[in-house]
Amino acid sequence: MRRHLGRGLLGWRLLVVATLSAILPCCSDRRNIQRGEELFQENCAICHAVSNLDLKKQPPKLDGLFQSKTLPSGAPATDEQVRRTIINGIGTMPAFDQRLSSADVNDLLGYLHELK
């Protein structure tokens, strides 16, 4: 009788672990995207979400960035290319390698994928 109960309990534990494993990444992803939105507002929105009349050339809006095959620069619209652009800068866009951690850039990429 005990063996049967033990097996049932083990099965139950495995089910709980599997369920939590399936649920938690979703919650974690949502928090990362929210953090990405905060990072966007703090670091990017001033140029990419509003019209800044002080600039000779307006930075591109980033809505639908990953919907296109290419970025406004003509480079492929891939995570790696956008990551490079954020870290190294391009044209008048400054480099954010000293301001954002790798995790920050990942969160920011997650948020940029959400922009439609």
Helices and strands as residue ranges (DSSP letters): H 2-43, H 45-48, G 65-67, H 79-88, H 102-114
